[in-house]
Amino acid sequence: SKMDIYVSSSGSDEAGNGSEASPYKTVGYAVSVIPKTINHNVRIVLPVGEIFAEDVVINGFDGVGNLTLTSSATGTATVHTVTIEHCRCNVSVYYITATAATAASSSFVSSNNSGYVLFNSCITTVSAASGRSFYSAFNAGVTMCQNCTAANKQIAFASQYGWRMICYGGKASGNTTGSYPH
């Protein structure tokens, strides 16, 4: 079974129900209505071209299901950052652009997870002198970056404290360092 939750900048967290006809307004609210144990497929769907000025945090989910944050293969939706932490289920992020531009910020983060985390066709190109585009730390599972674009950061792909990050099919340019395994 699957659950699709829709979000739109024209939606409402108060009056919406997360359906395509009555979407929520914020990604954070959509995440908050998901049960913490996921034993099925859950998708949070964002419209192509829409901008959500928020830091998306996916935190504390477990189960045998999959949690996906996605836009569409025809384009991306934009958020400030995406952080996935303390999850023991599989989490995927597809077709999302992150615009984090503060000096120490990382655009896409996977930390303290024991499940599988996939970033697919995600983009971050906003300049940040000491930021990281894709960052993985303290994961017992695997973080995968597939067909992602990482540009204009201090580090394009960083994996710290001995954990596994696999990157392929992507593009990196204008970064001080391409990859940083630590």
CYANA upper distance limits for C-alpha pairs under 8 A (distance plus 0.5 A):
  1 SER  CA     40 HIS  CA      6.20
  1 SER  CA     41 ASN  CA      7.08
  2 LYS  CA     40 HIS  CA      6.26
  2 LYS  CA     41 ASN  CA      5.07
  2 LYS  CA     42 VAL  CA      6.21
  2 LYS  CA     43 ARG  CA      8.34
  3 MET  CA     40 HIS  CA      8.26
  3 MET  CA     41 ASN  CA      6.73
  3 MET  CA     42 VAL  CA      5.21
  3 MET  CA     43 ARG  CA      6.79
  4 ASP  CA     18 GLY  CA      8.36
  4 ASP  CA     19 SER  CA      7.93
  4 ASP  CA     42 VAL  CA      6.38
  4 ASP  CA     43 ARG  CA      5.29
  4 ASP  CA     44 ILE  CA      6.53
  4 ASP  CA     45 VAL  CA      7.51
  5 ILE  CA     18 GLY  CA      5.35
  5 ILE  CA     19 SER  CA      6.52
  5 ILE  CA     20 GLU  CA      8.10
  5 ILE  CA     23 PRO  CA      7.94
  5 ILE  CA     30 ALA  CA      7.23
  5 ILE  CA     42 VAL  CA      8.11
  5 ILE  CA     43 ARG  CA      6.55
  5 ILE  CA     44 ILE  CA      5.26
  5 ILE  CA     45 VAL  CA      6.59
  6 TYR  CA     18 GLY  CA      5.46
  6 TYR  CA     19 SER  CA      6.07
  6 TYR  CA     20 GLU  CA      5.95
  6 TYR  CA     22 SER  CA      8.40
  6 TYR  CA     23 PRO  CA      5.42
  6 TYR  CA     24 TYR  CA      6.89
  6 TYR  CA     30 ALA  CA      8.26
  6 TYR  CA     44 ILE  CA      6.36
  6 TYR  CA     45 VAL  CA      5.38
  6 TYR  CA     46 LEU  CA      6.86
  7 VAL  CA     11 GLY  CA      7.12
  7 VAL  CA     18 GLY  CA      7.16
  7 VAL  CA     20 GLU  CA      8.48
  7 VAL  CA     23 PRO  CA      5.36
  7 VAL  CA     24 TYR  CA      5.16
  7 VAL  CA     25 LYS  CA      6.04
  7 VAL  CA     26 THR  CA      6.77
  7 VAL  CA     27 VAL  CA      6.86
  7 VAL  CA     30 ALA  CA      7.63
  7 VAL  CA     44 ILE  CA      7.72
  7 VAL  CA     45 VAL  CA      6.71
  7 VAL  CA     46 LEU  CA      5.89
  7 VAL  CA     47 PRO  CA      7.90
  8 SER  CA     23 PRO  CA      6.42
  8 SER  CA     24 TYR  CA      6.74
  8 SER  CA     25 LYS  CA      5.75
  8 SER  CA     26 THR  CA      7.71
  8 SER  CA     46 LEU  CA      6.93
  8 SER  CA     47 PRO  CA      6.99
  8 SER  CA     50 GLU  CA      7.94
  9 SER  CA     25 LYS  CA      5.69
  9 SER  CA     26 THR  CA      7.64
  9 SER  CA     50 GLU  CA      7.46
  9 SER  CA     51 ILE  CA      8.02
  9 SER  CA     52 PHE  CA      7.60
 10 SER  CA     25 LYS  CA      6.85
 11 GLY  CA     16 GLY  CA      6.91
 11 GLY  CA     22 SER  CA      7.05
 11 GLY  CA     23 PRO  CA      5.41
 11 GLY  CA     24 TYR  CA      5.34
 11 GLY  CA     25 LYS  CA      4.77
 12 SER  CA     16 GLY  CA      5.35
 12 SER  CA     22 SER  CA      8.20
 12 SER  CA     23 PRO  CA      7.06
 12 SER  CA     24 TYR  CA      5.26
 12 SER  CA     25 LYS  CA      5.06
 12 SER  CA     26 THR  CA      8.39
 13 ASP  CA     17 ASN  CA      8.33
 13 ASP  CA     23 PRO  CA      8.42
 13 ASP  CA     24 TYR  CA      5.21
 13 ASP  CA     25 LYS  CA      5.75
 13 ASP  CA     26 THR  CA      7.32
 13 ASP  CA     29 TYR  CA      7.09
 14 GLU  CA     24 TYR  CA      8.38
 15 ALA  CA     22 SER  CA      8.44
 15 ALA  CA     24 TYR  CA      8.50
 16 GLY  CA     22 SER  CA      5.39
 16 GLY  CA     23 PRO  CA      5.77
 16 GLY  CA     24 TYR  CA      5.63
 16 GLY  CA     25 LYS  CA      8.33
 17 ASN  CA     22 SER  CA      6.21
 17 ASN  CA     23 PRO  CA      6.59
 17 ASN  CA     24 TYR  CA      7.03
 18 GLY  CA     22 SER  CA      6.39
 18 GLY  CA     23 PRO  CA      4.76
 18 GLY  CA     24 TYR  CA      5.63
 18 GLY  CA     30 ALA  CA      7.73
 19 SER  CA     23 PRO  CA      5.69
 19 SER  CA     24 TYR  CA      8.49
 24 TYR  CA     29 TYR  CA      7.67
 24 TYR  CA     30 ALA  CA      7.03
 25 LYS  CA     29 TYR  CA      8.13
 26 THR  CA     30 ALA  CA      7.05
 26 THR  CA     52 PHE  CA      7.66
 27 VAL  CA     31 VAL  CA      6.75
 27 VAL  CA     44 ILE  CA      8.32
 27 VAL  CA     52 PHE  CA      8.14
 27 VAL  CA     54 GLU  CA      8.32
 27 VAL  CA     56 VAL  CA      7.11
 28 GLY  CA     32 SER  CA      6.75
 28 GLY  CA     54 GLU  CA      8.33
 28 GLY  CA     56 VAL  CA      6.54
 28 GLY  CA     57 VAL  CA      7.58
 29 TYR  CA     33 VAL  CA      7.09
 30 ALA  CA     34 ILE  CA      7.56
 30 ALA  CA     44 ILE  CA      7.60
 31 VAL  CA     44 ILE  CA      8.29
 31 VAL  CA     57 VAL  CA      8.48
 31 VAL  CA     58 ILE  CA      7.28
 35 PRO  CA     61 PHE  CA      8.46
 36 LYS  CA     60 GLY  CA      7.13
 36 LYS  CA     61 PHE  CA      5.22
 36 LYS  CA     62 ASP  CA      6.87
 37 THR  CA     61 PHE  CA      6.33
 37 THR  CA     62 ASP  CA      5.46
 37 THR  CA     63 GLY  CA      5.59
 38 ILE  CA     42 VAL  CA      8.19
 38 ILE  CA     61 PHE  CA      7.44
 38 ILE  CA     62 ASP  CA      6.50
 38 ILE  CA     63 GLY  CA      5.25
 38 ILE  CA     64 VAL  CA      6.90
 38 ILE  CA     65 GLY  CA      5.55
 38 ILE  CA     66 ASN  CA      7.51
 38 ILE  CA     67 LEU  CA      8.12
 38 ILE  CA     89 CYS  CA      7.91
 39 ASN  CA     63 GLY  CA      5.71
 39 ASN  CA     64 VAL  CA      5.36
 39 ASN  CA     65 GLY  CA      4.67
 39 ASN  CA     66 ASN  CA      8.08
 40 HIS  CA     64 VAL  CA      7.59
 40 HIS  CA     65 GLY  CA      4.81
 40 HIS  CA     66 ASN  CA      6.92
 41 ASN  CA     65 GLY  CA      5.84
 41 ASN  CA     66 ASN  CA      5.27
 41 ASN  CA     67 LEU  CA      6.63
 41 ASN  CA     68 THR  CA      8.37
 42 VAL  CA     65 GLY  CA      8.19
 42 VAL  CA     66 ASN  CA      6.63
 42 VAL  CA     67 LEU  CA      5.35
 42 VAL  CA     68 THR  CA      6.66
 43 ARG  CA     67 LEU  CA      6.46
 43 ARG  CA     68 THR  CA      5.15
 43 ARG  CA     69 LEU  CA      6.40
 43 ARG  CA     70 THR  CA      7.58
 44 ILE  CA     67 LEU  CA      8.45
 44 ILE  CA     68 THR  CA      6.62
 44 ILE  CA     69 LEU  CA      5.32
 44 ILE  CA     70 THR  CA      6.70
 45 VAL  CA     69 LEU  CA      6.77
 45 VAL  CA     70 THR  CA      5.66
 45 VAL  CA     71 SER  CA      6.16
 46 LEU  CA     50 GLU  CA      7.97
 46 LEU  CA     69 LEU  CA      8.28
 46 LEU  CA     70 THR  CA      6.65
 46 LEU  CA     71 SER  CA      5.31
 46 LEU  CA     72 SER  CA      8.49
 46 LEU  CA     77 ALA  CA      6.69
 47 PRO  CA     71 SER  CA      6.28
 47 PRO  CA     72 SER  CA      7.91
 47 PRO  CA     76 THR  CA      8.30
 47 PRO  CA     77 ALA  CA      6.66
 48 VAL  CA     71 SER  CA      6.29
 48 VAL  CA     72 SER  CA      6.71
 48 VAL  CA     74 THR  CA      7.92
 48 VAL  CA     75 GLY  CA      5.93
 48 VAL  CA     76 THR  CA      5.53
 48 VAL  CA     77 ALA  CA      5.40
 49 GLY  CA     75 GLY  CA      7.36
 49 GLY  CA     76 THR  CA      6.47
 49 GLY  CA     77 ALA  CA      5.55
 49 GLY  CA     78 THR  CA      7.65
 50 GLU  CA     77 ALA  CA      5.66
 50 GLU  CA     78 THR  CA      6.77
 51 ILE  CA     77 ALA  CA      6.58
 51 ILE  CA     78 THR  CA      5.13
 51 ILE  CA     79 VAL  CA      6.60
 52 PHE  CA     77 ALA  CA      8.34
 52 PHE  CA     78 THR  CA      6.44
 52 PHE  CA     79 VAL  CA      5.37
 52 PHE  CA     80 HIS  CA      7.76
 53 ALA  CA     78 THR  CA      8.42
 53 ALA  CA     79 VAL  CA      6.17
 53 ALA  CA     80 HIS  CA      6.25
 54 GLU  CA     79 VAL  CA      6.31
 54 GLU  CA     80 HIS  CA      5.82
 54 GLU  CA     81 THR  CA      7.66
 55 ASP  CA     79 VAL  CA      7.15
 55 ASP  CA     80 HIS  CA      5.65
 55 ASP  CA     81 THR  CA      5.21
 55 ASP  CA     82 VAL  CA      6.57
 55 ASP  CA     83 THR  CA      8.18
 56 VAL  CA     79 VAL  CA      7.75
 56 VAL  CA     80 HIS  CA      7.99
 56 VAL  CA     81 THR  CA      6.44
 56 VAL  CA     82 VAL  CA      5.24
 56 VAL  CA     83 THR  CA      6.70
 57 VAL  CA     82 VAL  CA      6.50
 57 VAL  CA     83 THR  CA      5.33
 57 VAL  CA     84 ILE  CA      6.50
 57 VAL  CA     85 GLU  CA      8.20
 58 ILE  CA     82 VAL  CA      8.29
 58 ILE  CA     83 THR  CA      6.68
 58 ILE  CA     84 ILE  CA      5.28
 58 ILE  CA     85 GLU  CA      6.89
 58 ILE  CA     87 CYS  CA      8.40
 59 ASN  CA     83 THR  CA      8.47
 59 ASN  CA     84 ILE  CA      6.42
 59 ASN  CA     85 GLU  CA      5.44
 59 ASN  CA     86 HIS  CA      6.13
 59 ASN  CA     87 CYS  CA      6.59
 60 GLY  CA     85 GLU  CA      7.19
 60 GLY  CA     86 HIS  CA      5.34
 60 GLY  CA     87 CYS  CA      5.39
 60 GLY  CA     88 ARG  CA      8.07
 61 PHE  CA     86 HIS  CA      7.61
 61 PHE  CA     87 CYS  CA      5.18
 61 PHE  CA     88 ARG  CA      6.62
 61 PHE  CA     89 CYS  CA      6.81
 62 ASP  CA     87 CYS  CA      6.18
 62 ASP  CA     88 ARG  CA      4.88
 62 ASP  CA     89 CYS  CA      5.09
 63 GLY  CA     88 ARG  CA      7.17
 63 GLY  CA     89 CYS  CA      5.81
 64 VAL  CA     89 CYS  CA      6.42
 64 VAL  CA     90 ASN  CA      8.16
 65 GLY  CA     89 CYS  CA      6.80
 65 GLY  CA     90 ASN  CA      7.26
 66 ASN  CA     89 CYS  CA      6.84
 66 ASN  CA     90 ASN  CA      5.42
 66 ASN  CA     91 VAL  CA      6.35
 66 ASN  CA     92 SER  CA      8.10
 67 LEU  CA     89 CYS  CA      8.04
 67 LEU  CA     90 ASN  CA      6.82
 67 LEU  CA     91 VAL  CA      5.30
 67 LEU  CA     92 SER  CA      6.85
 68 THR  CA     91 VAL  CA      6.21
 68 THR  CA     92 SER  CA      5.14
 68 THR  CA     93 VAL  CA      6.22
 68 THR  CA     94 TYR  CA      8.07
 69 LEU  CA     92 SER  CA      6.81
 69 LEU  CA     93 VAL  CA      5.28
 69 LEU  CA     94 TYR  CA      6.82
 70 THR  CA     93 VAL  CA      6.25
 70 THR  CA     94 TYR  CA      5.11
 70 THR  CA     95 TYR  CA      6.39
 70 THR  CA     96 ILE  CA      7.21
 71 SER  CA     75 GLY  CA      7.70
 71 SER  CA     76 THR  CA      6.08
 71 SER  CA     77 ALA  CA      6.27
 71 SER  CA     94 TYR  CA      6.94
 71 SER  CA     95 TYR  CA      5.76
 71 SER  CA     96 ILE  CA      6.95
 72 SER  CA     76 THR  CA      6.74
 72 SER  CA     94 TYR  CA      8.15
 72 SER  CA     95 TYR  CA      6.54
 73 ALA  CA     95 TYR  CA      7.06
 75 GLY  CA     95 TYR  CA      7.18
 76 THR  CA     95 TYR  CA      5.27
 76 THR  CA     96 ILE  CA      5.57
 76 THR  CA     97 THR  CA      6.63
 77 ALA  CA     95 TYR  CA      7.41
 77 ALA  CA     96 ILE  CA      5.75
 77 ALA  CA     97 THR  CA      6.60
 78 THR  CA     96 ILE  CA      6.34
 78 THR  CA     97 THR  CA      5.14
 78 THR  CA     98 ALA  CA      6.29
 78 THR  CA     99 THR  CA      7.73
 79 VAL  CA     96 ILE  CA      7.80
 79 VAL  CA     97 THR  CA      6.84
 79 VAL  CA     98 ALA  CA      5.61
 79 VAL  CA     99 THR  CA      6.97
 80 HIS  CA     98 ALA  CA      5.55
 80 HIS  CA     99 THR  CA      5.33
 80 HIS  CA    100 ALA  CA      5.60
 80 HIS  CA    107 SER  CA      7.82
 81 THR  CA     98 ALA  CA      5.75
 81 THR  CA     99 THR  CA      7.24
 81 THR  CA    100 ALA  CA      6.29
 81 THR  CA    106 SER  CA      7.78
 81 THR  CA    107 SER  CA      5.30
 81 THR  CA    108 PHE  CA      6.52
 82 VAL  CA     98 ALA  CA      7.79
 82 VAL  CA    107 SER  CA      6.84
 82 VAL  CA    108 PHE  CA      5.45
 82 VAL  CA    109 VAL  CA      6.76
 83 THR  CA    108 PHE  CA      6.47
 83 THR  CA    109 VAL  CA      5.11
 83 THR  CA    110 SER  CA      6.53
 83 THR  CA    111 SER  CA      8.33
 84 ILE  CA     91 VAL  CA      8.33
 84 ILE  CA    109 VAL  CA      6.56
 84 ILE  CA    110 SER  CA      5.35
 84 ILE  CA    111 SER  CA      6.90
 84 ILE  CA    113 ASN  CA      8.22
 85 GLU  CA    109 VAL  CA      8.48
 85 GLU  CA    110 SER  CA      6.39
 85 GLU  CA    111 SER  CA      5.36
 85 GLU  CA    112 ASN  CA      5.95
 85 GLU  CA    113 ASN  CA      6.16
 86 HIS  CA    111 SER  CA      7.38
 86 HIS  CA    112 ASN  CA      5.47
 86 HIS  CA    113 ASN  CA      5.29
 86 HIS  CA    114 SER  CA      7.98
 87 CYS  CA     91 VAL  CA      8.39
 87 CYS  CA    112 ASN  CA      7.91
 87 CYS  CA    113 ASN  CA      5.41
 87 CYS  CA    114 SER  CA      6.96
 87 CYS  CA    115 GLY  CA      6.91
 88 ARG  CA    113 ASN  CA      6.50
 88 ARG  CA    114 SER  CA      5.51
 88 ARG  CA    115 GLY  CA      5.15
 89 CYS  CA    114 SER  CA      8.08
 89 CYS  CA    115 GLY  CA      5.51
 89 CYS  CA    116 TYR  CA      7.51
 90 ASN  CA    115 GLY  CA      5.75
 90 ASN  CA    116 TYR  CA      5.27
 90 ASN  CA    117 VAL  CA      6.43
 91 VAL  CA    115 GLY  CA      8.09
 91 VAL  CA    116 TYR  CA      6.89
 91 VAL  CA    117 VAL  CA      5.40
 91 VAL  CA    118 LEU  CA      6.92
 92 SER  CA    117 VAL  CA      6.20
 92 SER  CA    118 LEU  CA      5.07
 92 SER  CA    119 PHE  CA      6.45
 92 SER  CA    120 ASN  CA      8.03
 93 VAL  CA    118 LEU  CA      6.66
 93 VAL  CA    119 PHE  CA      5.37
 93 VAL  CA    120 ASN  CA      6.62
 93 VAL  CA    122 CYS  CA      7.99
 94 TYR  CA    119 PHE  CA      6.68
 94 TYR  CA    120 ASN  CA      5.34
 94 TYR  CA    121 SER  CA      6.33
 94 TYR  CA    122 CYS  CA      6.69
 95 TYR  CA    120 ASN  CA      7.16
 95 TYR  CA    121 SER  CA      5.60
 95 TYR  CA    122 CYS  CA      5.56
 95 TYR  CA    123 ILE  CA      8.14
 96 ILE  CA    121 SER  CA      7.80
 96 ILE  CA    122 CYS  CA      5.40
 96 ILE  CA    123 ILE  CA      6.93
 97 THR  CA    122 CYS  CA      6.18
 97 THR  CA    123 ILE  CA      5.08
 97 THR  CA    124 THR  CA      6.25
 98 ALA  CA    107 SER  CA      6.15
 98 ALA  CA    108 PHE  CA      7.87
 98 ALA  CA    122 CYS  CA      8.35
 98 ALA  CA    123 ILE  CA      6.86
 98 ALA  CA    124 THR  CA      5.66
 98 ALA  CA    125 THR  CA      8.50
 99 THR  CA    107 SER  CA      7.46
 99 THR  CA    124 THR  CA      6.72
 99 THR  CA    125 THR  CA      7.76
 99 THR  CA    126 VAL  CA      6.22
100 ALA  CA    105 SER  CA      6.78
100 ALA  CA    106 SER  CA      7.32
100 ALA  CA    107 SER  CA      5.92
100 ALA  CA    124 THR  CA      8.40
100 ALA  CA    126 VAL  CA      7.28
100 ALA  CA    128 ALA  CA      8.19
101 ALA  CA    105 SER  CA      7.25
101 ALA  CA    126 VAL  CA      6.41
101 ALA  CA    127 SER  CA      6.47
101 ALA  CA    128 ALA  CA      5.50
101 ALA  CA    131 GLY  CA      8.23
102 THR  CA    128 ALA  CA      6.48
102 THR  CA    131 GLY  CA      7.89
103 ALA  CA    128 ALA  CA      5.67
103 ALA  CA    129 ALA  CA      6.10
103 ALA  CA    130 SER  CA      5.75
103 ALA  CA    131 GLY  CA      6.25
104 ALA  CA    128 ALA  CA      7.89
104 ALA  CA    129 ALA  CA      8.21
104 ALA  CA    130 SER  CA      5.76
104 ALA  CA    131 GLY  CA      5.20
104 ALA  CA    132 ARG  CA      8.29
105 SER  CA    128 ALA  CA      8.05
105 SER  CA    130 SER  CA      8.05
105 SER  CA    131 GLY  CA      5.33
105 SER  CA    132 ARG  CA      7.17
106 SER  CA    131 GLY  CA      5.70
106 SER  CA    132 ARG  CA      4.95
106 SER  CA    133 SER  CA      5.98
106 SER  CA    134 PHE  CA      7.13
106 SER  CA    135 TYR  CA      7.18
107 SER  CA    124 THR  CA      7.19
107 SER  CA    131 GLY  CA      8.31
107 SER  CA    132 ARG  CA      7.03
107 SER  CA    133 SER  CA      5.50
107 SER  CA    134 PHE  CA      6.77
107 SER  CA    135 TYR  CA      8.47
108 PHE  CA    133 SER  CA      6.60
108 PHE  CA    134 PHE  CA      5.31
108 PHE  CA    135 TYR  CA      6.77
109 VAL  CA    134 PHE  CA      6.47
109 VAL  CA    135 TYR  CA      5.33
109 VAL  CA    136 SER  CA      6.44
110 SER  CA    117 VAL  CA      7.61
110 SER  CA    135 TYR  CA      6.76
110 SER  CA    136 SER  CA      5.28
110 SER  CA    137 ALA  CA      7.05
110 SER  CA    139 ASN  CA      7.94
110 SER  CA    143 THR  CA      7.46
111 SER  CA    136 SER  CA      6.21
111 SER  CA    137 ALA  CA      5.36
111 SER  CA    138 PHE  CA      6.02
111 SER  CA    139 ASN  CA      6.13
112 ASN  CA    137 ALA  CA      7.21
112 ASN  CA    138 PHE  CA      5.30
112 ASN  CA    139 ASN  CA      5.29
112 ASN  CA    140 ALA  CA      7.77
113 ASN  CA    138 PHE  CA      7.69
113 ASN  CA    139 ASN  CA      5.24
113 ASN  CA    140 ALA  CA      6.61
113 ASN  CA    141 GLY  CA      6.85
114 SER  CA    139 ASN  CA      6.27
114 SER  CA    140 ALA  CA      4.98
114 SER  CA    141 GLY  CA      4.99
114 SER  CA    142 VAL  CA      8.36
115 GLY  CA    140 ALA  CA      7.73
115 GLY  CA    141 GLY  CA      5.38
115 GLY  CA    142 VAL  CA      7.47
116 TYR  CA    141 GLY  CA      5.91
116 TYR  CA    142 VAL  CA      5.57
116 TYR  CA    143 THR  CA      6.63
116 TYR  CA    144 MET  CA      8.42
117 VAL  CA    141 GLY  CA      8.26
117 VAL  CA    142 VAL  CA      6.75
117 VAL  CA    143 THR  CA      5.20
117 VAL  CA    144 MET  CA      6.72
118 LEU  CA    143 THR  CA      6.36
118 LEU  CA    144 MET  CA      5.27
118 LEU  CA    145 CYS  CA      6.57
118 LEU  CA    146 GLN  CA      7.97
119 PHE  CA    143 THR  CA      8.27
119 PHE  CA    144 MET  CA      6.61
119 PHE  CA    145 CYS  CA      5.34
119 PHE  CA    146 GLN  CA      6.72
119 PHE  CA    148 CYS  CA      7.78
120 ASN  CA    145 CYS  CA      6.48
120 ASN  CA    146 GLN  CA      5.25
120 ASN  CA    147 ASN  CA      6.34
120 ASN  CA    148 CYS  CA      6.56
121 SER  CA    146 GLN  CA      6.88
121 SER  CA    147 ASN  CA      5.32
121 SER  CA    148 CYS  CA      5.10
121 SER  CA    149 THR  CA      7.80
122 CYS  CA    147 ASN  CA      7.86
122 CYS  CA    148 CYS  CA      5.31
122 CYS  CA    149 THR  CA      6.86
123 ILE  CA    148 CYS  CA      6.29
123 ILE  CA    149 THR  CA      5.18
123 ILE  CA    150 ALA  CA      6.72
124 THR  CA    133 SER  CA      6.77
124 THR  CA    149 THR  CA      6.70
124 THR  CA    150 ALA  CA      5.77
124 THR  CA    151 ALA  CA      6.79
125 THR  CA    149 THR  CA      7.93
125 THR  CA    150 ALA  CA      6.50
125 THR  CA    151 ALA  CA      5.01
125 THR  CA    152 ASN  CA      6.26
125 THR  CA    153 LYS  CA      8.22
126 VAL  CA    151 ALA  CA      7.71
126 VAL  CA    152 ASN  CA      6.79
126 VAL  CA    153 LYS  CA      8.17
127 SER  CA    151 ALA  CA      7.98
127 SER  CA    152 ASN  CA      5.17
127 SER  CA    153 LYS  CA      6.21
128 ALA  CA    132 ARG  CA      8.49
128 ALA  CA    152 ASN  CA      7.09
128 ALA  CA    153 LYS  CA      5.60
128 ALA  CA    154 GLN  CA      7.49
129 ALA  CA    152 ASN  CA      8.26
129 ALA  CA    153 LYS  CA      6.33
129 ALA  CA    154 GLN  CA      6.06
130 SER  CA    153 LYS  CA      6.97
130 SER  CA    154 GLN  CA      5.30
130 SER  CA    155 ILE  CA      8.13
131 GLY  CA    153 LYS  CA      5.86
131 GLY  CA    154 GLN  CA      5.93
131 GLY  CA    155 ILE  CA      7.20
132 ARG  CA    153 LYS  CA      6.17
132 ARG  CA    154 GLN  CA      6.48
132 ARG  CA    155 ILE  CA      5.30
132 ARG  CA    156 ALA  CA      6.24
132 ARG  CA    157 PHE  CA      7.33
132 ARG  CA    158 ALA  CA      7.47
133 SER  CA    150 ALA  CA      6.13
133 SER  CA    151 ALA  CA      7.82
133 SER  CA    153 LYS  CA      6.86
133 SER  CA    155 ILE  CA      7.04
133 SER  CA    156 ALA  CA      5.43
133 SER  CA    157 PHE  CA      6.69
134 PHE  CA    145 CYS  CA      8.43
134 PHE  CA    150 ALA  CA      8.09
134 PHE  CA    156 ALA  CA      6.74
134 PHE  CA    157 PHE  CA      5.40
134 PHE  CA    158 ALA  CA      6.74
135 TYR  CA    157 PHE  CA      6.58
135 TYR  CA    158 ALA  CA      5.29
135 TYR  CA    159 SER  CA      6.36
135 TYR  CA    160 GLN  CA      8.48
136 SER  CA    143 THR  CA      7.16
136 SER  CA    158 ALA  CA      6.75
136 SER  CA    159 SER  CA      5.18
136 SER  CA    160 GLN  CA      6.89
136 SER  CA    163 TRP  CA      7.82
136 SER  CA    164 ARG  CA      8.27
136 SER  CA    165 MET  CA      7.23
137 ALA  CA    159 SER  CA      6.28
137 ALA  CA    160 GLN  CA      5.41
137 ALA  CA    161 TYR  CA      6.59
137 ALA  CA    162 GLY  CA      8.39
137 ALA  CA    163 TRP  CA      6.80
138 PHE  CA    160 GLN  CA      7.68
138 PHE  CA    161 TYR  CA      6.62
138 PHE  CA    162 GLY  CA      8.14
138 PHE  CA    163 TRP  CA      6.76
139 ASN  CA    143 THR  CA      8.38
139 ASN  CA    163 TRP  CA      6.17
139 ASN  CA    164 ARG  CA      7.95
140 ALA  CA    163 TRP  CA      7.24
141 GLY  CA    163 TRP  CA      8.26
141 GLY  CA    164 ARG  CA      7.77
142 VAL  CA    163 TRP  CA      7.95
142 VAL  CA    164 ARG  CA      5.77
142 VAL  CA    165 MET  CA      6.52
142 VAL  CA    166 ILE  CA      8.05
143 THR  CA    164 ARG  CA      6.82
143 THR  CA    165 MET  CA      5.25
143 THR  CA    166 ILE  CA      6.89
144 MET  CA    165 MET  CA      6.08
144 MET  CA    166 ILE  CA      5.22
144 MET  CA    167 CYS  CA      6.31
145 CYS  CA    165 MET  CA      7.97
145 CYS  CA    166 ILE  CA      6.66
145 CYS  CA    167 CYS  CA      5.09
145 CYS  CA    168 TYR  CA      7.02
145 CYS  CA    170 GLY  CA      8.23
146 GLN  CA    167 CYS  CA      6.32
146 GLN  CA    168 TYR  CA      5.73
146 GLN  CA    169 GLY  CA      6.28
146 GLN  CA    170 GLY  CA      6.73
147 ASN  CA    168 TYR  CA      6.86
147 ASN  CA    169 GLY  CA      4.98
147 ASN  CA    170 GLY  CA      4.50
147 ASN  CA    171 LYS  CA      7.80
148 CYS  CA    169 GLY  CA      7.74
148 CYS  CA    170 GLY  CA      5.03
148 CYS  CA    171 LYS  CA      6.83
149 THR  CA    170 GLY  CA      6.11
149 THR  CA    171 LYS  CA      5.21
149 THR  CA    172 ALA  CA      6.33
150 ALA  CA    156 ALA  CA      5.86
150 ALA  CA    157 PHE  CA      8.24
150 ALA  CA    170 GLY  CA      8.43
150 ALA  CA    171 LYS  CA      6.74
150 ALA  CA    172 ALA  CA      5.23
150 ALA  CA    173 SER  CA      7.26
150 ALA  CA    175 ASN  CA      8.36
151 ALA  CA    156 ALA  CA      7.09
151 ALA  CA    171 LYS  CA      8.48
151 ALA  CA    172 ALA  CA      5.90
151 ALA  CA    173 SER  CA      5.35
151 ALA  CA    174 GLY  CA      5.87
151 ALA  CA    175 ASN  CA      6.15
152 ASN  CA    156 ALA  CA      8.49
152 ASN  CA    173 SER  CA      7.17
152 ASN  CA    174 GLY  CA      5.08
152 ASN  CA    175 ASN  CA      5.22
152 ASN  CA    176 THR  CA      8.22
153 LYS  CA    174 GLY  CA      7.64
153 LYS  CA    175 ASN  CA      5.35
153 LYS  CA    176 THR  CA      7.19
154 GLN  CA    175 ASN  CA      5.87
154 GLN  CA    176 THR  CA      5.24
154 GLN  CA    177 THR  CA      6.53
155 ILE  CA    175 ASN  CA      6.35
155 ILE  CA    176 THR  CA      6.53
155 ILE  CA    177 THR  CA      5.22
155 ILE  CA    178 GLY  CA      6.26
155 ILE  CA    179 SER  CA      6.82
155 ILE  CA    180 TYR  CA      7.40
156 ALA  CA    172 ALA  CA      6.99
156 ALA  CA    175 ASN  CA      6.55
156 ALA  CA    177 THR  CA      6.95
156 ALA  CA    178 GLY  CA      5.49
156 ALA  CA    179 SER  CA      6.38
157 PHE  CA    178 GLY  CA      6.81
157 PHE  CA    179 SER  CA      5.17
157 PHE  CA    180 TYR  CA      6.80
158 ALA  CA    165 MET  CA      8.49
158 ALA  CA    179 SER  CA      6.15
158 ALA  CA    180 TYR  CA      5.07
158 ALA  CA    181 PRO  CA      6.44
158 ALA  CA    182 HIS  CA      8.35
159 SER  CA    163 TRP  CA      6.86
159 SER  CA    164 ARG  CA      7.34
159 SER  CA    165 MET  CA      6.60
159 SER  CA    180 TYR  CA      6.71
159 SER  CA    181 PRO  CA      5.46
159 SER  CA    182 HIS  CA      6.63
160 GLN  CA    180 TYR  CA      8.28
160 GLN  CA    181 PRO  CA      6.52
160 GLN  CA    182 HIS  CA      5.05
161 TYR  CA    182 HIS  CA      6.32
162 GLY  CA    181 PRO  CA      8.27
162 GLY  CA    182 HIS  CA      6.78
172 ALA  CA    178 GLY  CA      7.33
173 SER  CA    178 GLY  CA      8.47
